[in-house]
Amino acid sequence: MRAVSLCIISLWLLACNTANNTTESTNVNNLDAPKVLQYEIVKIHPHDTSSYTQGLVFNGEKLIESTGNYGRSILHILDPNMKQVGAKVILPSTDFGEGTTLFNNKIYQLTWKEKKVMVYDATTLTKIKELYWPYEGWGLTHNDSSIIVSTGGSNIYFVNPEDFSIQRTIGVYNKFGYVSDINELEYIDGKIAANIYLTNDIVFIDPISGQIKETINFDQLLAQANVNYNPASIDPGYVLNGIAYHPTKKTIFITGKCWPIMAEITIK
């Protein structure tokens, strides 16, 4: 009976991982639960409540933000006071902006269902080219050699920065199986940090195996920042989303879609 149960569990895990490419298989038996991390707020910064945040990444002391929604999607650069620097890129009303990352002096910006990846000059925001991505676009980050993409499922894709061809795929999992709704991404100290969509959780993922190693819960973040309302009460989509690591200060900037604040934190 035990052998039959293990077989059923294995088949279920395979079914949950809906990759279009081969994903490295993993035995989740006997895994430890992810370590629960704590955080400390360093500073609360203002955030534009019209910004439906989809992606954040630092370029030196300046913060690149990509926002979503049809007719409202932009790409812009913010100074340390969270004020816009220069002109912003306004996406066509037919494009829904998603995650962004900075790689080799180029800014990459995903779209949700349009199968487009826009590539801009990081200094001028001039569009250099447009690439094709066959799936939905959610989150973007990178390591030393690859752009890293999430699509709202349990898979994370490592792609060639030049043409977005897939190099390899990992499935994100913990001891209970594959974890879906992987959204905004940030590469921090050798791990992939990811928002879990519609939750207040950020997880840290091993980029080789896909295993979730740590997790942080931000249920109390808005209250700690003295925000006296929940943005999700205005719109259910106004949820935690946006992770940017400041490599010099060793702090992490966290916000949400149309949130009034951006929290700068350290992990304890």
Wavefront OBJ file of the C-alpha trace (Angstrom):
o trace
v 0.000 0.000 0.000
v 2.880 2.404 0.791
v 4.423 1.769 -2.638
v 1.110 2.591 -4.325
v 0.789 5.830 -2.331
v 4.311 6.926 -3.248
v 3.576 6.256 -6.898
v 0.387 8.355 -6.763
v 2.249 11.237 -5.088
v 4.988 11.128 -7.719
v 2.456 11.238 -10.553
v 0.679 14.175 -8.891
v 3.919 16.146 -8.636
v 4.667 15.561 -12.297
v 1.161 16.698 -13.244
v 1.512 19.909 -11.216
v 4.639 20.900 -13.099
v 3.229 22.149 -16.391
v 6.467 23.014 -18.153
v 6.619 23.106 -21.911
v 10.268 22.100 -21.630
v 11.955 19.346 -19.664
v 12.350 20.311 -16.018
v 14.927 18.722 -13.743
v 13.148 16.050 -11.684
v 13.381 16.193 -7.919
v 12.411 13.843 -5.090
v 10.674 15.963 -2.441
v 10.555 13.189 0.157
v 12.315 14.004 3.430
v 12.944 17.655 2.587
v 13.162 20.177 5.386
v 10.597 22.958 5.455
v 11.899 26.335 4.250
v 13.596 28.385 6.958
v 11.396 31.272 8.123
v 13.332 34.538 8.013
v 12.602 37.817 9.790
v 13.130 41.355 8.544
v 13.837 44.789 9.955
v 12.617 48.025 8.361
v 15.450 50.439 7.599
v 13.396 53.208 6.000
v 9.965 53.811 4.506
v 10.051 55.541 1.113
v 7.092 57.041 -0.766
v 5.616 55.152 -3.720
v 3.334 56.479 -6.438
v -0.104 54.925 -5.937
v -0.735 55.084 -9.686
v 2.163 52.659 -10.273
v 0.878 49.107 -10.732
v 4.317 47.738 -9.934
v 5.468 44.684 -11.873
v 9.239 44.892 -11.700
v 11.983 46.720 -9.803
v 15.740 46.734 -10.250
v 18.542 49.079 -9.205
v 21.001 50.695 -11.598
v 23.514 52.205 -9.204
v 21.556 54.578 -6.960
v 18.658 54.833 -9.383
v 15.673 52.508 -9.343
v 14.079 51.190 -12.529
v 10.371 50.433 -12.214
v 8.116 48.671 -14.708
v 4.351 48.953 -14.264
v 1.354 47.168 -15.730
v -2.286 47.411 -16.803
v -3.499 48.123 -20.311
v -3.264 51.812 -21.093
v -1.201 52.485 -17.939
v 1.987 50.478 -18.465
v 5.235 52.435 -18.243
v 8.942 52.079 -17.632
v 10.627 54.838 -15.658
v 13.659 55.625 -13.519
v 13.481 56.941 -9.962
v 16.093 58.805 -7.941
v 16.906 57.969 -4.281
v 13.934 60.129 -3.216
v 11.644 58.081 -5.476
v 11.177 61.007 -7.864
v 11.084 60.309 -11.590
v 14.288 61.090 -13.488
v 13.868 62.145 -17.117
v 11.103 60.974 -19.414
v 9.226 57.723 -18.980
v 8.531 55.080 -21.597
v 4.799 54.691 -22.204
v 3.841 51.311 -23.616
v 1.141 51.049 -26.299
v -2.337 50.595 -24.832
v -2.364 47.069 -26.285
v 0.637 46.014 -24.175
v 0.509 45.039 -20.481
v 3.899 45.695 -18.877
v 5.424 43.106 -16.541
v 8.792 42.410 -14.923
v 12.059 44.167 -15.721
v 15.772 43.617 -15.246
v 19.074 45.284 -16.117
v 21.769 43.276 -17.924
v 24.883 44.540 -19.745
v 23.610 48.138 -19.824
v 20.311 47.070 -21.332
v 16.899 47.138 -19.656
v 14.602 44.225 -20.457
v 10.848 44.590 -19.941
v 8.350 41.754 -20.274
v 4.755 41.962 -21.410
v 2.020 39.759 -19.977
v 0.203 38.077 -22.881
v 1.639 39.914 -25.865
v 4.715 37.622 -26.179
v 7.010 40.660 -26.427
v 10.180 41.566 -24.581
v 11.276 45.167 -25.029
v 15.000 45.943 -24.788
v 16.100 49.511 -24.029
v 19.358 51.394 -23.651
v 19.796 51.744 -19.877
v 20.951 55.362 -20.099
v 18.585 56.877 -22.635
v 15.639 54.419 -22.446
v 15.765 54.303 -26.232
v 14.251 51.085 -27.499
v 16.940 48.903 -29.069
v 14.938 45.886 -30.163
v 12.009 43.642 -29.419
v 12.312 39.933 -28.653
v 9.798 37.103 -28.729
v 8.755 35.122 -25.651
v 6.327 32.207 -26.250
v 4.652 32.149 -22.818
v 3.082 34.657 -20.467
v 5.561 37.102 -18.979
v 5.558 37.729 -15.215
v 8.924 38.304 -13.515
v 12.487 39.014 -14.673
v 15.943 38.958 -13.114
v 19.379 37.681 -14.135
v 22.567 35.998 -12.985
v 26.014 36.435 -14.561
v 25.074 34.847 -17.874
v 21.312 34.416 -18.244
v 18.058 36.321 -18.003
v 15.710 34.523 -15.589
v 11.972 34.501 -16.331
v 8.813 33.500 -14.450
v 5.483 32.866 -16.145
v 3.037 32.563 -13.237
v 3.402 28.809 -12.863
v 5.932 26.746 -10.953
v 8.639 26.959 -13.605
v 11.501 29.419 -13.869
v 13.318 29.706 -17.187
v 16.945 30.647 -17.810
v 17.228 32.253 -21.249
v 19.840 33.669 -23.609
v 19.905 37.488 -23.254
v 20.427 37.934 -26.990
v 17.385 36.080 -28.307
v 15.494 34.761 -25.244
v 15.999 31.150 -26.309
v 15.556 28.815 -23.336
v 18.775 27.403 -21.900
v 17.289 25.432 -19.011
v 14.213 25.223 -16.799
v 13.743 24.557 -13.096
v 10.563 23.766 -11.186
v 10.093 25.604 -7.888
v 9.183 23.291 -5.024
v 9.136 22.762 -1.290
v 8.515 19.673 0.814
v 4.836 19.647 -0.176
v 5.415 19.706 -3.940
v 5.632 22.280 -6.695
v 4.802 25.905 -5.861
v 2.913 27.932 -8.449
v 2.172 31.667 -8.887
v 5.867 32.590 -9.015
v 5.843 36.284 -9.918
v 8.359 39.141 -9.556
v 11.987 37.974 -9.296
v 15.275 39.323 -7.953
v 18.657 37.578 -7.813
v 20.161 38.116 -4.357
v 23.396 36.561 -3.097
v 23.158 33.484 -5.288
v 19.438 32.815 -4.758
v 16.310 33.826 -6.626
v 13.919 35.876 -4.503
v 10.323 35.645 -5.716
v 6.941 37.064 -4.830
v 4.192 34.458 -4.570
v 1.262 36.151 -6.312
v -1.738 37.098 -4.134
v 0.200 36.409 -0.943
v 2.423 38.492 1.309
v 5.218 35.936 1.040
v 8.608 36.194 -0.611
v 10.588 32.992 -1.058
v 14.272 32.375 -1.764
v 14.919 29.681 -4.358
v 18.033 27.624 -5.100
v 18.765 28.447 -8.771
v 20.187 24.989 -9.465
v 17.585 22.705 -7.914
v 14.529 24.976 -7.676
v 14.066 24.189 -3.983
v 12.667 26.946 -1.774
v 15.256 27.459 0.949
v 13.796 30.370 2.926
v 10.597 32.363 3.159
v 9.554 35.721 4.631
v 6.023 36.843 5.421
v 5.064 40.525 5.115
v 1.514 40.447 6.497
v 2.381 43.212 8.973
v 4.462 45.411 6.670
v 1.805 48.021 5.863
v 0.799 48.387 9.499
v 4.459 48.709 10.507
v 4.780 51.477 7.918
v 1.760 53.264 9.481
v -0.429 52.737 6.431
v -3.967 52.727 7.832
v -5.637 50.919 4.956
v -5.090 47.818 2.850
v -4.616 48.659 -0.848
v -6.249 45.317 -1.722
v -9.486 46.685 -0.228
v -9.531 49.179 -3.108
v -8.675 46.584 -5.743
v -7.930 42.870 -5.092
v -5.017 43.182 -7.503
v -3.184 45.738 -5.352
v -0.992 43.115 -3.704
v 2.621 42.810 -2.585
v 4.809 42.841 -5.701
v 8.229 44.275 -6.321
v 11.692 43.298 -5.050
v 14.894 45.259 -5.665
v 18.247 44.526 -4.044
v 20.630 47.413 -3.386
v 24.042 45.698 -3.581
v 25.991 48.558 -1.978
v 23.689 49.097 0.991
v 22.825 45.367 1.216
v 19.175 46.268 1.650
v 16.055 45.084 -0.142
v 13.297 47.390 -1.379
v 9.758 45.943 -1.174
v 6.511 47.407 -2.463
v 3.169 46.453 -3.972
v 0.909 47.306 -6.872
v -0.381 50.854 -6.281
v 0.957 50.845 -2.722
v 1.650 54.211 -1.047
v 4.989 53.065 0.380
v 8.154 51.247 -0.528
v 9.907 49.609 2.412
v 13.662 49.328 2.599
v 14.513 46.292 4.741
v 17.292 44.064 5.916
v 16.902 40.356 6.576
v 17.649 39.058 10.048
l 1 2 3 4 5 6 7 8 9 10 11 12 13 14 15 16 17 18 19 20 21 22 23 24 25 26 27 28 29 30 31 32 33 34 35 36 37 38 39 40 41 42 43 44 45 46 47 48 49 50 51 52 53 54 55 56 57 58 59 60 61 62 63 64 65 66 67 68 69 70 71 72 73 74 75 76 77 78 79 80 81 82 83 84 85 86 87 88 89 90 91 92 93 94 95 96 97 98 99 100 101 102 103 104 105 106 107 108 109 110 111 112 113 114 115 116 117 118 119 120 121 122 123 124 125 126 127 128 129 130 131 132 133 134 135 136 137 138 139 140 141 142 143 144 145 146 147 148 149 150 151 152 153 154 155 156 157 158 159 160 161 162 163 164 165 166 167 168 169 170 171 172 173 174 175 176 177 178 179 180 181 182 183 184 185 186 187 188 189 190 191 192 193 194 195 196 197 198 199 200 201 202 203 204 205 206 207 208 209 210 211 212 213 214 215 216 217 218 219 220 221 222 223 224 225 226 227 228 229 230 231 232 233 234 235 236 237 238 239 240 241 242 243 244 245 246 247 248 249 250 251 252 253 254 255 256 257 258 259 260 261 262 263 264 265 266 267 268
